[in-house]
Amino acid sequence: MNYDYVIDSYAWIEYFKGSKQGEAASRFIESEKAATSVISIAELSEKYLKEKKDFQERLSFMIFKTKIINLTSDIALEAGKLNFENKKKIKDFGMADAIILATAKLVNGKVVTGDEHFINLNSIMIK
């Protein structure tokens, strides 16, 4: 399975806010060549719960616009390696970042994000 882009939680948040970075992300989200890691659903679900905002409509849009990539053992194994390697050099690099990066690797795509954890990794930084 090949997708050109994996939309990171950061890009989705900015897209839904309608920010300048969200506008930059829109061309990737709306390209029909994009996927989203299931971990981003968890991250956004938590964010909207904290903000006491409904997430269901946004989730439906994410599912409609991008292919949701579930966590598999291949992604988990790769994420473990990526997390181990990147924690040494990137402050606060976390397992969610590693899972998104591993997902992009699996689908032969680039992570679309504004999250500085992904600078110099397989990413397209939105500005």
Secondary structure by P-SEA (a helix, b strand, c coil): ccccbbbcaaaaaaaaaccaaaaaaccccccccbbbbaaaaaaaaaaaaaacccaaaaaaaaaacbbbbcccaaaaaaaaaaaaaaaaccccccaaaaaaaaaaaaacbbbbccccccccccccccc
